[in-house]
Amino acid sequence: MEERDGPERSGAEESSSSPDVELSLDAARERLRERGYLERGVEGAVLKGALAARTRTRAFLLGAATGAAFLAAAVAFAQTVLHAVSSALPVRDAAVLFLWLFAGAAAIASLVVLALVLLALFRARARGDAEEGSTEIAVAFGVLAGVAGILAARPVLESAGAPAAAAVLVVVAFAVLIAVRVARGVAFTVLAASGRLFVTRPKRTFLAWALAGGTLVLVGASALFFRVPAVGDAPLVVAANARRVVVVGVDGWTESLPGEGVARATYGKEARDPAAFWTTVATGESVRRHGIGSLDLVRIAGVRALVRPLAGAGWYLRDILPALHLARRESVTAAARRVPALWEVASRGGILALTVNWWTTYPAEESGGTILGNHLFFAARAGSPLAGEGWPPEAAARAARLAPRLVPEPGSLERLVADARGLDDFALAAFRDAWRRESPRLALVYLPGPDILSSALADPVRGAADRVALAAALTEETAKLRAFLLDPELAPAPDLLVFVLDAGRREGGGVVRLSGPLARAGAEATVAPADLAPTVLSVLGVPASREIVGRVRSELLVPGAVDGETVASWGRRRAGTRPPVDPKEYVENLRSLGYLR
């Protein structure tokens, strides 16, 4: 009797541990409870929901739904933190943004969980321990989640301070941990619903933590390749001199100009978007660092602050929500720029600066000298309030009197041509007037007319009559600008005159022309657009920042024009104020110029 009991008991034990024996849901539930799987955080929550069902189909659906909910919450939470750090969102706005992101992440998480289910079903057909199969799926999914987390976090780490960077690292690691747990829980659920036996191997919870920790290390290591801007509130020590520098940016025109004593350089562009490119010229920083990567931000229903869409959620925030009338796209402003520009660094060093119509100068604030912002022309022409349009307010009011008052019908060709010509005429008139009145040591002016006209001319939907009119307007505009560039009529004359002649938003490069006593005659070089800011400031005696991407190009200047002094950082730009203008009006003005569709 005893001899018979031994083999029978041995066979039962073998049957209970065989991974090929199918179990009822009740038996699977008891087996998992005995081994503690229903008490294991996310995995346990997924399994509890699934095994509470009375049928395999319901178990399958409940497990998938629970896993999708956990995954959506983890993704939405991580994206919320990344956007909150990148766009400096207050807690209330971040909470509302989380709800919107969760709604979008739920749809994506459902598709991801469906893929995990199909993978688990495929894996269930293979022989082997269920613990091993679910772990394999969790590891594979964890690696993908870790890579995605690193790619999503890197742009934010480039501009975040140390506390914010630490928060980003922790959140990304946490999201990867949840993703691993969800993948494993879903795989367990599928195997339970298919009636497979579970669990003969030791617990491997350390794998999930190892993947999360590994992601944390990788994200942290990647952050070492990016310089986080230091906060520099101490005044810059500037070498004393009386030099004057003028920078003229012409968009959409690169014609060669005659002249002696000229240095010439060519460049390629990291980004063709005009807001991104001209902000790089003004800051000496890459698009990823200065934060102006496109012509639009997003204002989401219930979120008071503007949001800069990041990779991963960008398509959802920028395209899906606006299409549903739950958000609207708004153009970038000075409030979105994360690093100081030429005029702000110069003012911090006690150098009087003048900036006219440059990108990301609206809304204007007192930290950058005299600023006539890039929205002032439209406000002045429409007779709108001038709050935020320039600084100091009296300078904006004086310049506003130079703007025309007649406005052609919106959407017409006449409006487009009038805007292109009017912007350049207004910028030049305001620039010359302020130069004579204030005699600044640094002055910048941006002229977008040729780019606006040439981009409209290249539009394939334009008819023959429109093309003829645009070609004539472009010829007249470039002739006017050519006359100004050859004889800007500036008194006193600048010591260095820098023309940045860009080929426009459809092209990948342009030309820099330097003239005046400080330009090295006949010098030629290939530069980066980011090199212009530190080069110009060094001529004025401002030490170059070792933190920025741009470098001083002394080979284009006469010996002794720059002294090679450097500082660790120009500091971080303080958060800008919210634009006072109606954002819809601002967007419509840019749309009329062809910058937005």
C-alpha positions as CSV (number, residue, x, y, z in Angstrom):
1,M,0.0,0.0,0.0
2,E,2.8,2.3,0.9
3,E,4.6,1.3,-2.2
4,R,1.6,2.3,-4.3
5,D,1.1,5.6,-2.5
6,G,4.6,6.7,-3.3
7,P,4.4,6.6,-7.1
8,E,0.9,8.0,-7.1
9,R,1.9,10.9,-4.9
10,S,5.0,11.5,-7.1
11,G,2.8,11.4,-10.2
12,A,0.4,14.0,-8.7
13,E,3.2,16.3,-7.8
14,E,4.6,16.0,-11.3
15,S,1.2,16.7,-12.8
16,S,0.8,19.8,-10.6
17,S,4.1,21.2,-11.7
18,S,3.9,20.4,-15.4
19,P,3.5,23.6,-17.5
20,D,1.5,21.7,-20.0
21,V,-1.4,20.8,-17.7
22,E,-4.5,23.0,-18.3
23,L,-6.2,24.4,-15.2
24,S,-9.6,25.9,-14.5
25,L,-9.6,29.6,-13.5
26,D,-10.4,28.6,-9.9
27,A,-7.4,26.3,-9.8
28,A,-5.2,28.9,-11.4
29,R,-6.4,31.5,-8.9
30,E,-5.6,29.2,-6.0
31,R,-2.2,28.3,-7.4
32,L,-1.2,32.0,-7.9
33,R,-2.5,32.9,-4.4
34,E,-0.5,30.2,-2.8
35,R,2.7,31.4,-4.4
36,G,2.0,35.1,-3.6
37,Y,1.6,36.4,-7.2
38,L,-1.7,38.2,-6.4
39,E,0.2,40.4,-3.8
40,R,2.8,41.7,-6.2
41,G,1.9,45.3,-7.0
42,V,0.9,46.0,-10.6
43,E,1.2,42.4,-11.6
44,G,-1.1,41.4,-8.7
45,A,-3.6,44.1,-9.6
46,V,-3.8,42.9,-13.2
47,L,-4.1,39.2,-12.2
48,K,-6.7,40.0,-9.5
49,G,-8.9,41.8,-12.0
50,A,-8.6,39.0,-14.5
51,L,-9.1,36.0,-12.2
52,A,-12.1,37.6,-10.6
53,A,-14.0,36.9,-13.9
54,R,-16.1,33.8,-14.3
55,T,-15.1,33.1,-17.9
56,R,-11.8,33.0,-19.7
57,T,-13.0,35.7,-22.2
58,R,-13.8,38.1,-19.4
59,A,-10.6,37.2,-17.7
60,F,-8.8,38.0,-20.8
61,L,-10.5,41.4,-21.4
62,L,-10.3,42.5,-17.7
63,G,-6.6,41.7,-17.5
64,A,-5.9,43.6,-20.7
65,A,-8.0,46.6,-19.6
66,T,-6.3,46.7,-16.2
67,G,-2.9,46.5,-17.8
68,A,-3.7,49.2,-20.3
69,A,-5.0,51.5,-17.5
70,F,-1.7,51.1,-15.5
71,L,0.4,51.6,-18.6
72,A,-1.5,54.7,-19.7
73,A,-1.2,56.2,-16.2
74,A,2.5,55.6,-16.2
75,V,3.1,57.1,-19.6
76,A,0.8,60.1,-18.9
77,F,2.6,60.8,-15.6
78,A,6.0,60.6,-17.2
79,Q,5.0,62.9,-20.1
80,T,3.4,65.3,-17.7
81,V,6.6,65.7,-15.7
82,L,8.6,66.1,-18.9
83,H,6.3,68.8,-20.2
84,A,6.0,70.5,-16.8
85,V,9.8,70.8,-16.6
86,S,10.2,71.8,-20.2
87,S,7.4,74.4,-20.2
88,A,7.7,75.5,-16.6
89,L,4.1,74.6,-15.8
90,P,2.5,75.2,-12.4
91,V,1.1,72.3,-10.4
92,R,-2.5,73.1,-11.4
93,D,-1.7,73.2,-15.1
94,A,0.3,70.0,-14.8
95,A,-2.6,68.2,-13.2
96,V,-5.0,69.2,-16.0
97,L,-2.4,68.3,-18.6
98,F,-2.1,64.8,-17.0
99,L,-5.8,64.2,-17.6
100,W,-5.5,65.2,-21.3
101,L,-2.4,63.0,-21.7
102,F,-4.0,60.1,-19.9
103,A,-6.9,60.3,-22.3
104,G,-4.6,60.1,-25.3
105,A,-2.3,57.5,-23.7
106,A,-5.2,55.2,-23.0
107,A,-5.8,54.7,-26.7
108,I,-2.1,54.0,-27.4
109,A,-1.8,51.8,-24.3
110,S,-4.7,49.7,-25.5
111,L,-2.8,49.0,-28.8
112,V,0.4,48.2,-26.9
113,V,-1.4,45.8,-24.6
114,L,-3.0,44.2,-27.6
115,A,0.5,43.6,-29.0
116,L,1.6,42.2,-25.7
117,V,-1.4,39.8,-25.6
118,L,-0.7,38.5,-29.1
119,L,3.0,38.0,-28.2
120,A,1.9,36.2,-25.0
121,L,-0.4,33.9,-27.0
122,F,2.3,33.1,-29.4
123,R,4.7,32.4,-26.5
124,A,2.1,30.2,-24.8
125,R,2.3,27.7,-27.6
126,A,5.9,27.0,-26.9
127,R,6.8,24.5,-24.2
128,G,8.4,25.8,-21.1
129,D,7.7,27.4,-17.8
130,A,5.1,30.2,-17.8
131,E,7.2,32.2,-15.4
132,E,10.0,32.1,-17.9
133,G,7.8,33.1,-20.8
134,S,6.3,36.1,-19.0
135,T,9.7,37.2,-17.9
136,E,11.0,37.1,-21.4
137,I,8.2,39.3,-22.6
138,A,8.7,41.7,-19.7
139,V,12.4,42.1,-20.4
140,A,11.9,42.7,-24.1
141,F,9.2,45.3,-23.5
142,G,11.3,46.9,-20.7
143,V,14.2,47.4,-23.0
144,L,11.9,49.1,-25.6
145,A,10.3,51.2,-22.8
146,G,13.8,52.2,-21.5
147,V,15.0,53.3,-25.0
148,A,11.8,55.3,-25.4
149,G,12.2,56.9,-22.0
150,I,15.8,57.9,-22.7
151,L,14.9,59.5,-26.0
152,A,12.0,61.4,-24.4
153,A,14.0,62.6,-21.5
154,R,17.1,63.8,-23.2
155,P,15.7,67.1,-24.7
156,V,14.3,68.1,-21.3
157,L,17.6,67.3,-19.5
158,E,19.4,69.7,-21.8
159,S,17.8,72.7,-20.2
160,A,16.7,71.5,-16.8
161,G,18.5,72.5,-13.6
162,A,19.8,69.8,-11.2
163,P,16.6,69.3,-9.1
164,A,14.4,69.1,-12.2
165,A,16.8,66.8,-13.9
166,A,16.8,64.5,-10.9
167,A,13.0,64.5,-10.9
168,V,13.0,63.6,-14.6
169,L,15.4,60.7,-14.1
170,V,13.3,59.3,-11.2
171,V,10.0,59.6,-13.2
172,V,11.4,57.9,-16.3
173,A,12.8,55.0,-14.3
174,F,9.4,54.7,-12.5
175,A,7.6,54.6,-15.8
176,V,9.9,51.9,-17.1
177,L,9.3,49.9,-13.9
178,I,5.5,50.1,-14.4
179,A,5.8,49.2,-18.0
180,V,7.8,46.0,-17.1
181,R,5.3,45.1,-14.5
182,V,2.4,45.6,-16.8
183,A,4.0,43.5,-19.5
184,R,4.6,40.7,-17.1
185,G,1.1,40.9,-15.6
186,V,-0.6,40.9,-19.0
187,A,1.5,37.8,-20.0
188,F,0.5,36.0,-16.8
189,T,-3.1,36.9,-17.5
190,V,-3.0,35.5,-21.0
191,L,-1.5,32.3,-19.8
192,A,-4.0,32.0,-17.0
193,A,-6.9,32.6,-19.4
194,S,-5.5,29.9,-21.7
195,G,-5.4,27.5,-18.8
196,R,-1.7,27.0,-18.6
197,L,0.0,26.0,-15.3
198,F,2.1,28.6,-13.6
199,V,5.1,28.9,-11.5
200,T,7.8,26.4,-10.8
201,R,10.7,28.8,-10.9
202,P,11.9,31.3,-8.3
203,K,10.5,34.8,-8.3
204,R,12.4,37.2,-10.5
205,T,11.1,40.6,-9.4
206,F,14.7,41.9,-9.4
207,L,14.6,41.9,-13.2
208,A,12.0,44.7,-13.3
209,W,14.0,46.8,-10.8
210,A,17.2,46.1,-12.7
211,L,15.6,47.4,-15.9
212,A,14.3,50.5,-14.2
213,G,17.7,51.1,-12.5
214,G,19.5,50.5,-15.8
215,T,17.3,53.0,-17.5
216,L,18.0,55.5,-14.7
217,V,21.8,55.0,-15.2
218,L,21.5,55.3,-19.0
219,V,19.4,58.5,-18.9
220,G,21.8,60.0,-16.3
221,A,24.8,59.1,-18.4
222,S,23.2,60.7,-21.5
223,A,22.7,63.8,-19.5
224,L,26.4,64.1,-19.0
225,F,26.7,64.9,-22.7
226,F,24.6,68.0,-22.4
227,R,25.5,71.1,-20.4
228,V,22.8,72.2,-18.0
229,P,22.8,76.0,-17.9
230,A,24.0,77.5,-14.7
231,V,22.2,80.3,-13.0
232,G,24.5,83.3,-13.3
233,D,23.1,86.4,-11.6
234,A,26.4,88.1,-11.0
235,P,27.2,90.9,-13.4
236,L,29.5,90.1,-16.3
237,V,32.9,91.7,-16.2
238,V,33.2,93.4,-19.6
239,A,36.4,94.8,-21.1
240,A,36.1,98.5,-21.6
241,N,35.9,99.7,-25.2
242,A,33.7,102.1,-27.3
243,R,33.1,99.8,-30.2
244,R,29.8,99.6,-32.0
245,V,28.4,96.6,-33.8
246,V,25.3,96.3,-36.1
247,V,23.8,92.9,-37.1
248,V,21.3,92.9,-40.0
249,G,19.4,89.7,-40.7
250,V,17.9,89.4,-44.1
251,D,15.7,86.4,-44.7
252,G,15.2,84.9,-48.1
253,W,18.0,86.7,-50.1
254,T,21.7,85.9,-50.4
255,E,22.9,88.1,-53.3
256,S,26.6,88.8,-53.3
257,L,27.4,92.5,-52.5
258,P,30.5,94.4,-53.7
259,G,32.8,96.2,-51.4
260,E,36.4,96.3,-50.1
261,G,37.6,95.3,-46.6
262,V,35.0,92.6,-46.4
263,A,35.2,89.2,-44.7
264,R,32.9,86.5,-45.9
265,A,31.6,83.2,-44.3
266,T,29.1,80.5,-45.3
267,Y,27.0,78.4,-43.1
268,G,24.5,75.5,-43.0
269,K,21.4,75.4,-40.9
270,E,20.4,72.9,-38.2
271,A,16.8,74.0,-38.6
272,R,15.1,75.8,-41.5
273,D,12.2,77.0,-39.4
274,P,12.8,80.8,-39.3
275,A,12.0,81.2,-35.6
276,A,14.4,78.4,-34.7
277,F,17.2,79.6,-37.0
278,W,17.1,83.3,-36.1
279,T,16.9,82.4,-32.4
280,T,20.1,80.3,-32.8
281,V,21.8,83.3,-34.4
282,A,20.8,85.5,-31.5
283,T,21.6,83.1,-28.7
284,G,24.6,81.1,-29.8
285,E,22.7,77.9,-28.8
286,S,21.3,74.9,-30.5
287,V,17.6,74.5,-31.1
288,R,17.3,71.9,-28.4
289,R,18.9,74.3,-25.9
290,H,17.1,77.5,-26.7
291,G,13.7,75.8,-26.9
292,I,12.4,77.6,-30.1
293,G,12.0,74.5,-32.3
294,S,9.0,75.5,-34.3
295,L,6.6,78.3,-35.0
296,D,4.0,77.0,-32.7
297,L,3.2,76.1,-29.1
298,V,-0.1,74.7,-27.8
299,R,-2.7,76.2,-25.5
300,I,-4.8,73.3,-24.1
301,A,-8.3,73.7,-22.7
302,G,-7.9,74.1,-18.9
303,V,-4.2,74.7,-19.0
304,R,-3.4,78.3,-18.5
305,A,0.3,78.2,-19.6
306,L,1.5,77.5,-23.1
307,V,2.9,74.0,-23.6
308,R,5.8,73.1,-25.8
309,P,4.9,69.7,-27.3
310,L,7.7,67.1,-26.9
311,A,8.5,63.9,-28.7
312,G,6.0,61.2,-28.0
313,A,3.0,63.4,-27.2
314,G,3.7,66.1,-29.8
315,W,1.4,64.7,-32.4
316,Y,-1.4,64.3,-29.9
317,L,-1.0,67.8,-28.4
318,R,-0.2,69.6,-31.7
319,D,-2.6,67.8,-34.1
320,I,-5.2,65.7,-32.5
321,L,-6.5,68.0,-29.7
322,P,-6.6,71.1,-32.0
323,A,-8.5,69.1,-34.6
324,L,-11.1,68.3,-31.8
325,H,-11.2,72.0,-30.8
326,L,-9.8,71.1,-27.4
327,A,-6.6,73.1,-28.0
328,R,-5.1,75.7,-30.3
329,R,-1.7,76.2,-31.7
330,E,0.0,79.5,-30.9
331,S,3.2,81.0,-32.1
332,V,6.4,81.0,-30.1
333,T,7.2,84.1,-28.1
334,A,10.0,85.4,-25.9
335,A,8.3,83.6,-23.0
336,A,9.2,80.3,-24.6
337,R,13.0,81.1,-25.1
338,R,15.0,79.4,-22.4
339,V,18.4,81.1,-22.8
340,P,19.5,84.7,-23.0
341,A,19.9,86.4,-26.4
342,L,22.5,88.8,-27.6
343,W,20.7,91.9,-26.4
344,E,20.1,90.5,-22.9
345,V,23.7,89.4,-22.4
346,A,24.9,92.8,-23.6
347,S,22.6,94.6,-21.3
348,R,23.7,92.5,-18.4
349,G,27.2,93.7,-19.1
350,G,26.2,97.3,-19.1
351,I,26.2,97.6,-22.9
352,L,23.4,99.7,-24.5
353,A,21.5,97.5,-27.0
354,L,18.8,98.0,-29.6
355,T,16.8,95.2,-31.1
356,V,14.2,95.7,-33.9
357,N,11.8,93.1,-35.2
358,W,13.9,90.0,-34.2
359,W,12.3,86.7,-33.6
360,T,11.3,86.0,-29.9
361,T,11.4,89.7,-28.8
362,Y,7.7,89.8,-28.1
363,P,6.6,90.4,-25.4
364,A,9.4,92.8,-24.7
365,E,10.8,93.3,-21.2
366,E,13.3,95.6,-19.6
367,S,16.2,93.1,-19.4
368,G,17.4,93.6,-22.9
369,G,17.9,97.3,-23.5
370,T,15.6,99.0,-26.2
371,I,13.4,96.4,-27.8
372,L,11.0,97.0,-30.6
373,G,9.3,93.6,-30.7
374,N,8.4,91.4,-33.7
375,H,4.7,92.0,-33.2
376,L,4.9,95.8,-32.9
377,F,4.3,96.5,-36.6
378,F,0.9,94.7,-36.5
379,A,-0.2,96.3,-33.2
380,A,0.8,99.7,-34.4
381,R,-0.9,99.3,-37.8
382,A,-4.1,98.1,-36.2
383,G,-4.1,100.8,-33.5
384,S,-4.0,98.2,-30.8
385,P,-2.7,98.7,-27.2
386,L,1.2,98.5,-27.2
387,A,1.6,96.6,-23.9
388,G,4.5,94.2,-24.3
389,E,5.2,95.4,-27.9
390,G,8.4,97.2,-27.0
391,W,10.6,98.4,-24.2
392,P,10.7,101.0,-22.9
393,P,7.1,101.9,-23.5
394,E,7.9,105.3,-24.8
395,A,10.2,103.8,-27.5
396,A,7.5,101.5,-28.6
397,A,5.0,104.4,-28.8
398,R,7.5,106.5,-30.8
399,A,8.1,103.7,-33.3
400,A,4.4,102.9,-33.6
401,R,3.9,106.3,-35.3
402,L,6.0,105.1,-38.2
403,A,3.7,102.3,-39.1
404,P,1.1,102.6,-41.9
405,R,-2.6,102.7,-41.0
406,L,-4.1,101.2,-44.2
407,V,-4.7,97.4,-44.0
408,P,-5.7,95.4,-47.1
409,E,-8.3,92.7,-46.9
410,P,-7.0,89.6,-44.9
411,G,-6.2,86.6,-47.0
412,S,-5.7,88.6,-50.2
413,L,-2.5,88.8,-52.2
414,E,-2.4,92.5,-51.6
415,R,-2.4,91.9,-47.9
416,L,0.6,89.5,-48.2
417,V,2.6,91.9,-50.3
418,A,1.7,94.8,-48.0
419,D,2.7,92.9,-44.9
420,A,6.1,91.8,-46.5
421,R,6.9,95.4,-47.6
422,G,5.5,97.0,-44.6
423,L,7.4,94.9,-42.1
424,D,10.8,95.8,-43.8
425,D,9.9,99.5,-44.2
426,F,8.8,99.8,-40.6
427,A,11.8,97.9,-39.2
428,L,14.3,100.0,-41.2
429,A,12.6,103.3,-40.3
430,A,12.3,102.4,-36.6
431,F,15.9,101.1,-36.6
432,R,17.4,104.3,-38.1
433,D,15.4,106.5,-35.8
434,A,16.4,104.6,-32.7
435,W,20.1,104.5,-33.8
436,R,20.2,108.2,-34.2
437,R,18.4,108.9,-30.9
438,E,20.2,106.4,-28.6
439,S,23.5,105.6,-30.3
440,P,23.6,102.0,-29.0
441,R,26.8,99.9,-29.0
442,L,24.9,96.8,-30.2
443,A,22.0,97.0,-32.6
444,L,20.1,94.2,-34.4
445,V,17.4,94.4,-37.1
446,Y,15.6,91.6,-38.9
447,L,14.1,92.0,-42.4
448,P,11.8,89.1,-43.4
449,G,10.3,90.6,-46.6
450,P,12.2,88.6,-49.3
451,D,11.4,85.3,-47.5
452,I,7.7,86.0,-47.2
453,L,7.5,86.9,-50.9
454,S,9.7,84.2,-52.3
455,S,7.9,81.5,-50.2
456,A,4.6,82.7,-51.6
457,L,6.0,82.7,-55.1
458,A,7.1,79.1,-54.7
459,D,3.6,78.0,-53.5
460,P,2.3,75.7,-56.3
461,V,-1.3,76.8,-55.7
462,R,-0.6,80.3,-56.9
463,G,-1.9,81.3,-60.3
464,A,0.0,83.0,-63.1
465,A,-1.3,86.5,-62.2
466,D,-0.3,86.1,-58.6
467,R,3.2,84.9,-59.6
468,V,3.8,87.9,-61.8
469,A,2.7,90.3,-59.0
470,L,4.8,88.4,-56.4
471,A,7.9,88.4,-58.7
472,A,7.6,92.2,-59.3
473,A,7.2,92.8,-55.5
474,L,10.2,90.6,-54.7
475,T,12.3,92.5,-57.3
476,E,11.4,95.8,-55.8
477,E,11.9,94.6,-52.2
478,T,15.4,93.2,-52.9
479,A,16.4,96.4,-54.7
480,K,15.4,98.4,-51.7
481,L,17.3,96.1,-49.3
482,R,20.4,96.1,-51.6
483,A,20.5,99.9,-51.4
484,F,20.3,99.8,-47.6
485,L,23.0,97.1,-47.2
486,L,25.4,99.0,-49.5
487,D,24.7,102.3,-47.7
488,P,22.9,101.9,-44.3
489,E,23.3,105.6,-43.6
490,L,24.3,105.1,-39.9
491,A,26.0,107.8,-38.0
492,P,28.1,107.3,-36.1
493,A,29.3,104.5,-38.3
494,P,29.7,101.1,-36.7
495,D,33.1,99.4,-36.2
496,L,31.7,96.1,-37.4
497,L,28.7,95.6,-39.7
498,V,27.5,92.0,-39.9
499,F,25.0,91.0,-42.6
500,V,23.4,87.6,-42.2
501,L,22.0,86.8,-45.6
502,D,19.9,83.7,-45.3
503,A,18.5,81.8,-48.3
504,G,15.1,81.4,-46.6
505,R,13.0,78.7,-44.9
506,R,13.2,76.5,-48.0
507,E,17.0,76.4,-48.2
508,G,19.7,75.0,-46.0
509,G,22.2,77.7,-45.7
510,G,23.3,81.3,-46.3
511,V,26.1,83.8,-46.2
512,V,27.6,86.1,-43.5
513,R,29.3,89.3,-44.7
514,L,31.4,91.4,-42.3
515,S,32.6,94.9,-43.1
516,G,34.0,97.9,-41.2
517,P,37.4,98.6,-39.5
518,L,37.3,95.3,-37.4
519,A,36.6,93.0,-40.4
520,R,39.6,91.1,-41.8
521,A,39.7,92.0,-45.5
522,G,39.6,88.9,-47.7
523,A,39.0,86.4,-44.9
524,E,36.8,83.4,-45.7
525,A,35.5,80.7,-43.5
526,T,32.7,78.2,-42.9
527,V,30.9,79.0,-39.6
528,A,27.9,77.7,-37.7
529,P,25.0,80.1,-37.1
530,A,25.6,79.7,-33.4
531,D,29.1,81.2,-33.8
532,L,27.7,84.7,-34.5
533,A,26.5,85.6,-31.1
534,P,29.7,84.9,-29.1
535,T,31.8,86.6,-31.9
536,V,29.7,89.8,-31.9
537,L,29.7,90.0,-28.1
538,S,33.5,89.3,-27.9
539,V,34.1,92.4,-30.1
540,L,32.2,94.4,-27.5
541,G,34.3,93.1,-24.7
542,V,31.9,90.4,-23.4
543,P,33.7,87.2,-22.5
544,A,32.5,84.2,-24.4
545,S,30.5,81.5,-22.6
546,R,32.1,78.1,-22.4
547,E,28.7,76.6,-21.9
548,I,27.1,77.5,-25.3
549,V,27.5,75.7,-28.6
550,G,28.8,78.7,-30.5
551,R,32.5,79.7,-30.6
552,V,34.3,83.0,-31.3
553,R,35.5,83.1,-34.9
554,S,38.5,85.4,-34.6
555,E,39.8,84.5,-38.1
556,L,37.2,86.8,-39.6
557,L,38.4,89.8,-37.5
558,V,41.5,91.9,-37.4
559,P,44.1,90.9,-34.8
560,G,43.3,92.3,-31.4
561,A,39.5,92.6,-32.1
562,V,38.8,89.9,-29.5
563,D,40.9,89.0,-26.4
564,G,39.8,85.4,-26.0
565,E,38.4,85.8,-22.5
566,T,35.7,83.3,-21.4
567,V,33.3,82.7,-18.5
568,A,31.6,79.5,-17.4
569,S,28.1,80.8,-18.4
570,W,26.1,83.8,-19.5
571,G,23.4,82.5,-17.1
572,R,19.9,81.3,-17.5
573,R,17.2,83.6,-18.8
574,R,14.5,84.3,-16.3
575,A,11.0,83.1,-17.1
576,G,9.2,85.4,-19.5
577,T,5.8,86.8,-19.0
578,R,2.7,85.7,-20.8
579,P,2.0,87.6,-24.0
580,P,-0.7,90.3,-23.4
581,V,-2.0,90.2,-27.0
582,D,-4.9,88.0,-28.1
583,P,-3.1,84.8,-29.1
584,K,-5.6,84.2,-31.9
585,E,-4.7,87.6,-33.4
586,Y,-1.0,86.8,-33.1
587,V,-1.4,83.5,-34.9
588,E,-3.5,85.1,-37.6
589,N,-0.8,87.7,-38.3
590,L,1.8,85.0,-38.8
591,R,-0.6,83.0,-40.9
592,S,-1.1,86.0,-43.2
593,L,2.7,86.0,-43.8
594,G,2.7,82.3,-44.7
595,Y,4.5,81.1,-41.6
596,L,1.6,79.1,-40.4
597,R,-1.1,77.1,-42.4
